[in-house]
Amino acid sequence: MRALGVVVVALAALALAACDRESAKSFSFVAGSENTVLQPIVEAFCKQRNTTCTFSYEGSLDIGLALQSADGVAADAVWPASSVWIDLFDTGRKVKDLTSIAQMPVILGVRKSKAEELGWIGKDVLMADILAAVQQKRLSFLMTSATQSNSGASAYLAMLSSALGGKTVIEPGDLDDSTVRGTVQALLQGVTRSSGSSGWLADLYVEAAKSGSGYDAMWNYEAVLKETNDKLKPLNQEPLYAIYPADGVAVADSPLGFIDRGTGPETEKFFTELVAYLQSAEVQKQIAATGRRLPFSSDAIAATPEPDWNFDPTRIVTAIRLPEPAVIRQALDLYQVALRKPSLSALCLDFSGSMQGEGEQQLQAAMRFLLTPEQASQVLVQWSPEDRIIVLPFDGRVRSGFEATGDAEAQAALLAEVANEQADGGTDMYSCAADALTRIAAAPDRDDHLPAILILTDGRSEGDALGFLEQWRRIEPHVPVFGITFGDADKTQLDTLAAATSARVFDGRGDLAGAFRAARGYN
């Protein structure tokens, strides 16, 4: 009997070892920011399987571009907001077993007192009503960039569909209609702040409400509006009232897809079991509790409606049909070069002595990317002729200032000026920021543009932020100050400016052009 016991223990050990070999040791995800709230649900499954799971969050365009690149996605699974971006960019069919995890219509959340003022409480609201409010200067809103983030693209496509009279499918010729273009362009004049991330935009709304300088409204996912209101409630701030445009909304399908990187069958097995776990009744209840709709639920599982702010995930919405990928790409190009609210961007370029060598070469290469339409258009960040660009090379002082529109000839002239700059001298980014702010404030048409300051620096700046921030507070509307770092930049100084001005800092040390592209999604 004792010998039999030894054999049983040995067999059990072998079985456990085989089980371990079948389980993925690690699994990585690249996801859209709107999926952050679902990470704990996935991590519970990872813990059950003794698998180390890691998450990185990227914009929809970033995920798409990675799929399109030769190197591919550095993750085992992609989880964007919508399969649109996979259809658009995954031409090599790298994504397998794509499965919708949730559905989220993109709707307009309006500060409740503003919704009452507009007479929108308890009634159907059309896109034409939203347009009228924008044109009457009674409404402005936050909205992510349509070329960077799915929520912005969804709102934009719904605007196009409405302008076409609720046409079932947008076709290529529809985008040439001048009336349609004019209507959508007028709607987009309502944008008061843009971003490349739906989650960041929601955080911006909450922070502004806390500071007493709140915004009127925000285009975002139905579920993200719930998350936002859940944060506003304990702060005693009024909720966002949900407006479901009656003439149609775009619905995100939150697809989870597998990327086979040759790590073995246990990795794909983990993915398959994860999808089954997410489709289980118990987990579906958890997903539904976040305000998301369930595409594969046979039961009537949904978060509890909240009539106080018109939230109802059981409500049947008029969903627009998304056009073919080629038409979507055409629509996004049209948005970038003609329809979006134009930007007024001041670029502070660090040409101090510490930039000599590699830093100067990187900066010049980044500017060639940004000011060459053929290159910028490949990743949907090209300038439009209505954009205003201010370039301010600086060291211990602002050396000179160059201003131009965003047409191709003017960009070439700016690029020629930048090419003449050479690194030398000290570093004072605050004097450059102050000069940029003065120029933006003096622009006669600044109210028709989205203003922003972008500071590119590799070193610690002389001076401090106090004087600049005093100037900044006196000028309204307030201008966000974004930072792009490379080299051994002191990120703390840029973080201080970004936090004080409701902006962000982007890490350009690995990919300066990529950081420029990300920053362009915010103005």
N, C-alpha and C positions, 0 to 999 in steps of 0.2 A: 504493500500500500504506500509505504514511504517512497519507493522508487517511482510509483505511478504519480505521486504528488509532485515529484521533481520534474517529471515529464510534462505534467499539466502546466506548471509554472513556466517551464521553458517555452512551451507552445504559446502561452499567453504573451510572453515577452516578445516572441517572434511576430505575433499578430499585431501587437502594439507598435513594433518597429515598422511593420508594413504599413500600418495606418498612418504613422508619421510620415513615411515616404510619400503617401498619397495626398497628404495635406500640404497646401502651399505654405511655405514659411513666411512669405511676404507677398503683399499685393498693393499696388499703387493706383490711385485715381487722379485724373485731372478733371475738374468739374467747374461749372458755372457758380458764381457766388450765391445764387438763389437756392442752391442745394446745401448750403452750410448747415441749415437747420436739420437736415436728414443725416448728417454725418454720425451723430450718436447712435442712430438706429442701425446703421451699417457697422459701426464699431462694436456693437453688442454681438453681432454675428461673427465678426473677426475674433472676438474674445472666445466665443464658443469653439472656434476652430483652431485656437492657438496660433493665429496668423497675425503678423504685424502689418497693419494697414496704414498707409500714408496718403494724405490728401494735399493736393495743390489746387489753387483756385485761379482760373484764368477767364478772360473775356471770351465771348463766343467766337469772335474773329481770331483770337490767339489760338484757340483749339482748332479751328478750321485751317489756319495757316500751317500749324504743326502737322496736321494730317496731309496737307498738300506737299510738304517739304520732303526732301530725299531722306532726311534722318528720321522722319516720322515723330510720333508722340512718345515721349519718355515715360510711359505709364502703361499699366496693364488694362486699364479701362478708361473710356471717356464718358463724361456725363454732362453734356451741355444742356442748355435750357430747351433747345428745340432741334429736331432732326434736320431742319432747314440748313444749318451750317455744315452738317455732315454731307447732305445731298449736294451742297454747293462746292465743297472743297475736297471731299474724299474720292477723288477720281480714280485712285489706285485701289479702292475697295479694301482698305486696311481694317475697317471696323466690321466685326462679325457679331451675329446674334443680337442686333439692336432691339431693345425692348423698352417700351414706354413705361415709366414708373409712376408718373402722375400727370395730371393735366392742369394747366393754370391759364385762364384767360387774362389778357393784359387789359386793364381797365384804368379809368381816371379816378384817383382819390382826391376829393376836394375838401378843404377845411370846412367843417360843418357850418360854421357861421357864414362862410362865403357861399356855400351851396344854398343856404336859406336866403341870402341876399339875392342870388340869381334866380330864385324861385324853382329850384331843382329838387326840392325834397318831395319824395313820393310821386314823382312823375317820370315818364319816359323822356330821356334826353337824347337828342340826335347830334351827330357830329356838326351839323349846321348850327345848333345852339351853342356848341363850344366855340365854333368859329366866330359867331356873333359876339360872344363875350370877350374874346381876344381882340377883335377889331374895335370894340367899344372901350378897350383898355380897362375892362373890369376883371380880367382873369389872366394870370400867367402861371406857368407850371414848370416843374422839374421833369426832365426826360433824358434818358441815356441816349448816346449817339447811335443812330440807326446802323452805322457801319461798324460799330464796335461791340454792341450789346444787343441781345435778342429782344429785351423788352422795348428798346427804342425802335428796333426794326419792326416789331409787331405793331406798335402804335402807328408808325409811319405807313405800313401796308394797309392798316385799317382806314387811315385817312385817305389813301389813294382809292381804296375800294368805295368808300363813301362818295368821294368826289366823282367817281364814275357812275354814280346812281345806284350803288349797291350791286354792281356787276358781279356775277358769280366767280369768274376767274379773270385776273388781270392779264392782258395780252400785250405783246411788244408794242403794237401801234398805239395802244392806249396812252403810253407814256409821252407821246408826241402832242397830245391834246393840250393846247395852251390854257384852256379854261381849267382843266384838271390840275395842271402845274400851278396856276395862279392860286387856286383854292388851297392846295396843300402848302404852298409857300406861305400863304397868309396864316394858316393854322400854326405853322412852325415858328412864326414870329412870337408866339406865346411862350417859347422856351426862355426861361430866365437863368437856368444853370443846366449844364449837361455833364455827363460823365461816361466812363467806359464800363461801369459796374452797377448793376441793379441794387446790390446790397449796399454799396457805398452811398448811392443816392438816397436810399432809405435812412441810412445813418445820418446823412447830411440834414434831411428833413427833421429828424428827431432833435439833433443838436441845435438847429436853428430855432425850433419851438421852445426848447429849454432856455435859450438866451433871450427870448422875447422878440426875435426878428424872424418870425416864421414866414414860410412861403404859402402861396394860395393853394397849390395843388401839386400832384405828382402822378405821372403815368408809371404804372408798375404792375406786377402780377397781383392777382386777387389775394393769393396767399401771403405775399410780402406786405400788402396793405394790412392784413390781419396782424402780422408780426409787428408792424409799425404801430398800430393802434394798441397792441398789448404793451408796448413800451411807453406810449404816451399816457395811458390811463393812470399808472402810479405816479406820474409827474403832474397829474391834474391838468393835463392839456387836452383840448378838444380833439375829437377823433377826425380822421379823414372819412368823409362820406363817399361811399362807393357809387360811382356812376358807370353803368354798363351801357355804352352807346347802343341805342336800339337798332341802328343800321348795320351793326356788325363789329365783332372783335376778332383778333387773332388769338389762337389758343396754343400755348406751348405744350409739348408732349414729354418733356423731361426724359429723353432716351438714354439708357445705359447700354454701352456697347463694349465688346471685348476686343483687345488688341493682342494678337498673337506675336510675341517677341521671342519665341523659341525657348521659353523657360520651362517647358515640359507640360505634360498632360494634367498634372495636378493643379496648375494655375488656371487652366480652362475649366476644370472640374469645380474649382472654388467659385469661379464666376457663375457657372450654371446653378450651383447650389445657392449662391447669394440671390440670384433672380427668383428662384423658387421661394426662398425665405421672404423676400420683399412682397411676393404675391400671396403669402399666407394670410389667413383671415385676421390673426392677431396683429400682425405687423401693418396690415392695411388700415386697421383702426388707428394705429399710431400715426401713420402717414396722413390719414384723413383729419386727425386732430390738429394738424398744422395748417389746415385750411386748403389743402390740395384736394383736387378731385381725382377719382380713381378710375383709370381706363379699363381695368380688367376685373372690376368687382361685380359679382353677381348679386350682392346684397346692397341694400340702400344705406351704405356707410358714408357719413359725411359729418363734417364739423357742425356744431349747432349754429344755426343762423343767428345773427345779431342785428335785429331790426333797427336799433338805435343808430347804426351807421350804414344800414342797407346791405350788409354782408349776407350773402345767401349762396353757399356752394351747391345747393340743390337747384338753383335757378337755371332754367334752360336759356342759354345765350345764343344769339345769332352768330355763328362762327363763319368767318370768311374762309374760302378755300385758297390756300397759298399757291401762287403761280409756279411754273417750272423754274428750275435753278437758273437758267439763262436769263429769264425775265427778272428774277429776283436780283441777279447781279446787275442788270441794266438799271433797275429801280434804285439800287444802292449807289451806283455811280451818279445817277441823276440827283439823288439826295445830296451827295458830297459836293458836286460841282455847281449845283443850281438852286436847290430848294431849301436846304437847311438855313437856319439863321446864321449869317456870316460872323466870323470871328475877328476880334481886334487883339492881336497877339504881340506882346513885346518880348523879344528873346535877348536875355542878358548872357553874353558869351564870354567866358573867362579865358582871357589871353595873358594871364599873369606869367611870371617867370617859371613857376613850378610846372607850367603846361608844356615846357619845351620838350621836344621829342615825341614820344608816343602819344601823350595827351593831346598835343596840338594836332597831330595826324588824325586821331580819332574824332576830334571836334570838327575838323575840316571835312572828313568823310561823312559825318552825320549831317552836316549842313548841305553837302552835295545830294544826299538822299532826300532831305526834306524839301529842297528847293529845285528838284528836278522832277517835273510832273510825271514823266514816264516811270520813274522809280516809285514815287509816292503813290501813284494810282494803283500799283500792283497790290498794295495792302490797304487801299481805300482811305488814305489820309491826304489826298491831294488838296491843294488850296483851290478856292473858287475866285473868280475875278472880283467878287464883292468883298472878299476878305481884305483886312488891312494888316500888314506885317511891319513891325518895327524891330530893327536889329541894332543892338547896342553892345559892341565889343568893349570890354573893360579890363583893367588891371587894378591899380590902386585908385583909379578914377575912370570915369566914362571917357573913352577916347574920342568917340564920334557917334553919330546916330544916322541911320539910313531908314527911310520909310518908303513903302511901296504897296501897291495892290497885289492881289494874288494871281494876276494873269501871267502867262509863261514868260513874256518878255521882261516884265518887271522882276520876276523871280531870278532870271538870269543876271540882271543888273545887280541885285542884292548879293548873289553868289560871287560875282566878280569882286565886289567890295570886301566880302569876308575873306576871299582868297588872298588878299593883300595883307591881311593881319598876321603879325608874328608875335610869339609869346615873349613877354618881358615885363618886369616890374612887380609891384606888390598886388594885393588882392583886397578889394572892397566891394562886395556884392551889394551892400546896403545902399551905397551911393547910386549904383546902377538901378536897383529896385525903385529908388526915389525918383530918378530921372524917368524911368518907364512909367511910373504912376502919373507924373506930371504930364507926360505926353498923352497918355490915355485920357486923362481928365480934360485935356484941351481939345480932344477930337470932337468936331462938331456933330458927328453922327454916331456917337458912342452908344446912345440908347437903342440903336438899330442893330447893334453887334453884341456878341458875347465876349467881354474883355477878359484877358488873363495875362499874367506875367510868368515867364518861364526862366529860371536861373540855372545855368549849367556851370558847375564849378568843380574843381578837383581838390581844393584846399581850404584851410581855415581862413575866414574873412577877418580883416581888421574891422574895428568899430563894433557897434551892437545894433540890435533891432529897434531900440526904444524910439529913436527919432523917426525912423521910417514908419513905425506903427502908429505914432501920433498923427503923422500926415495921412496915413491910410484911413484912420477912423473918421477924418474930416471929409473924405470924398465918398459920395454915394452915387450909384450903387457900388458897394464894396467890390474890389477886384481880387480874385484869388491869386495867390503866389505859389506856383508849383516849383519844385526843385528836381533837377536831374543830376545825379551824382556819378562820378567816375574817379579813378585813381584812389587817393587816400582822403577823399573829401570828409569833412567833419559833418556828418549827417545831422548831428544835434542842432546846429544852427539853422539848417534848412527845415528840419522838423518843427522848430519853433515858429518860423514864418508860416509854414503850411498850416499848423494847428490854429494859429491866430487868425488866418484868413480863409479857413474852411477849404483847404486844398490838400494836395498829396505830394509825397516825394517818391520819385521813381529811381530805381537803381540801374544806372547805365554802365556799370563797370564791366559787365559781360557783353552787353549789346547796346551801345549808345543809340544806334538808329532805332532799335526796338523800343527803347525807353521814350524816344521822341514820338514814335508812333502811338504808344500808350497814352502819353500826355496829350496828344492831339485829340484824343477821344473826349477830353474834358473841356474843350472850348471850341 
